[in-house]
Amino acid sequence: MQTIENINNTIKENLAVMVYFSAPTCNVCHALKPKLLEALHENFDKFIVESVDVSQEQDVAAHFGVFAIPTVLIFLDGREFLRKSRHMSVDEVMREIQRPYEIMLS
Protein backbone atom coordinates (compact mmCIF):
# COMPACT_ATOMS: atom_id res chain seq x y z
CA MET A 1 0.00 0.00 0.00
CA GLN A 2 1.39 3.36 -1.05
CA THR A 3 1.05 6.52 1.00
CA ILE A 4 1.59 10.15 0.04
CA GLU A 5 4.41 10.30 2.58
CA ASN A 6 6.18 7.21 1.15
CA ILE A 7 6.06 8.54 -2.39
CA ASN A 8 7.16 12.04 -1.36
CA ASN A 9 10.13 10.50 0.50
CA THR A 10 11.07 8.44 -2.57
CA ILE A 11 10.92 11.60 -4.71
CA LYS A 12 13.09 13.55 -2.22
CA GLU A 13 15.68 10.79 -1.78
CA ASN A 14 16.22 9.84 -5.45
CA LEU A 15 17.34 11.79 -8.51
CA ALA A 16 14.90 10.13 -10.93
CA VAL A 17 11.48 8.75 -9.99
CA MET A 18 8.56 7.53 -12.07
CA VAL A 19 5.17 7.23 -10.36
CA TYR A 20 2.82 5.00 -12.36
CA PHE A 21 -0.91 5.33 -11.64
CA SER A 22 -3.17 2.50 -12.76
CA ALA A 23 -6.07 0.28 -11.71
CA PRO A 24 -6.78 -3.46 -11.94
CA THR A 25 -9.63 -2.85 -14.42
CA CYS A 26 -7.46 -0.85 -16.84
CA ASN A 27 -6.23 -3.05 -19.70
CA VAL A 28 -4.11 -0.27 -21.22
CA CYS A 29 -2.38 0.16 -17.84
CA HIS A 30 -1.41 -3.52 -17.74
CA ALA A 31 -0.15 -3.52 -21.33
CA LEU A 32 1.87 -0.30 -20.95
CA LYS A 33 3.54 -0.83 -17.57
CA PRO A 34 5.91 -3.73 -18.43
CA LYS A 35 7.01 -1.96 -21.62
CA LEU A 36 7.70 1.28 -19.75
CA LEU A 37 9.58 -0.54 -16.97
CA GLU A 38 11.72 -2.43 -19.48
CA ALA A 39 12.56 0.74 -21.42
CA LEU A 40 13.43 2.63 -18.22
CA HIS A 41 15.61 -0.23 -17.00
CA GLU A 42 17.47 -0.45 -20.32
CA ASN A 43 17.97 3.31 -20.82
CA PHE A 44 17.88 5.01 -17.42
CA ASP A 45 19.25 2.78 -14.68
CA LYS A 46 18.94 5.38 -11.91
CA PHE A 47 15.13 5.52 -12.10
CA ILE A 48 13.08 4.36 -9.13
CA VAL A 49 9.52 3.32 -9.97
CA GLU A 50 6.55 3.62 -7.64
CA SER A 51 3.19 2.14 -8.61
CA VAL A 52 -0.13 3.44 -7.34
CA ASP A 53 -3.40 1.51 -7.64
CA VAL A 54 -5.96 4.32 -7.82
CA SER A 55 -8.78 1.96 -6.87
CA GLN A 56 -7.08 1.41 -3.50
CA GLU A 57 -5.28 4.72 -3.01
CA GLN A 58 -7.59 7.50 -4.19
CA ASP A 59 -6.03 9.94 -1.71
CA VAL A 60 -2.60 9.49 -3.33
CA ALA A 61 -4.03 10.04 -6.81
CA ALA A 62 -5.89 13.16 -5.65
CA HIS A 63 -2.78 14.53 -3.91
CA PHE A 64 -0.84 14.32 -7.18
CA GLY A 65 -3.77 15.63 -9.26
CA VAL A 66 -4.24 12.38 -11.15
CA PHE A 67 -7.76 11.87 -12.49
CA ALA A 68 -7.17 9.59 -15.50
CA ILE A 69 -5.33 6.30 -15.92
CA PRO A 70 -2.80 5.32 -16.90
CA THR A 71 -0.85 8.36 -15.74
CA VAL A 72 2.91 8.60 -15.53
CA LEU A 73 4.61 11.28 -13.45
CA ILE A 74 8.34 11.76 -13.89
CA PHE A 75 10.26 13.54 -11.14
CA LEU A 76 13.83 14.68 -11.72
CA ASP A 77 15.80 16.02 -8.77
CA GLY A 78 12.66 16.31 -6.65
CA ARG A 79 10.58 18.26 -9.17
CA GLU A 80 7.80 17.10 -11.44
CA PHE A 81 9.26 17.16 -14.91
CA LEU A 82 6.75 15.25 -17.04
CA ARG A 83 3.11 14.23 -16.77
CA LYS A 84 1.53 11.91 -19.31
CA SER A 85 -2.02 10.56 -19.14
CA ARG A 86 -4.01 8.10 -21.18
CA HIS A 87 -2.53 8.19 -24.66
CA MET A 88 1.24 7.90 -24.59
CA SER A 89 3.88 5.78 -26.22
CA VAL A 90 6.90 4.33 -24.50
CA ASP A 91 9.17 5.95 -27.11
CA GLU A 92 7.59 9.35 -26.52
CA VAL A 93 8.18 9.13 -22.75
CA MET A 94 11.78 7.92 -23.23
CA ARG A 95 12.55 10.73 -25.72
CA GLU A 96 11.20 13.43 -23.41
CA ILE A 97 13.27 12.35 -20.41
CA GLN A 98 16.53 11.43 -22.15
CA ARG A 99 18.20 14.83 -22.42
CA PRO A 100 17.33 16.18 -18.94
CA TYR A 101 18.27 12.81 -17.40
CA GLU A 102 21.67 12.84 -19.10
CA ILE A 103 22.32 16.47 -18.13
CA MET A 104 21.34 15.77 -14.54
CA LEU A 105 23.73 12.82 -14.26
CA SER A 106 26.66 14.39 -16.10
WOWOTA-V540147 format. One line per field, one symbol per residue. ss: DSSP state (H for helix, E for strand, - for the rest). phi: phi as a letter, one per 30 degrees, with the letter a starting at -180 (. if undefined). psi: psi as a letter, one per 20 degrees, with the letter a starting at -180 (. if undefined). A space follows every 10 residues. Layout:
ss: ???
phi: ???
psi: ???
This chain:
ss: ---HHHHHHH HHH--EEEEE EE----HHHH HHHHHHHHHH HHH---EEEE EEE----HHH HHH------- EEEEEE--EE EEEEE----H HHHHHHHHHH HHHHH-
phi: .dbededdde ddcbdbbccc cabedcdded ddeddddddd ddcbdddccc cbcddcbddd ddecicbbbd bccccchicd cbbbbhcbcd edddedcedd ddddcd
psi: pqrgggghgg ghiqhppppo paqhjohggh hgghgggggg ghhniipppp ppohhhmhhg gghjkojqqq ppppppliqp hqppqeoqqg ggggghiggh ggghi.
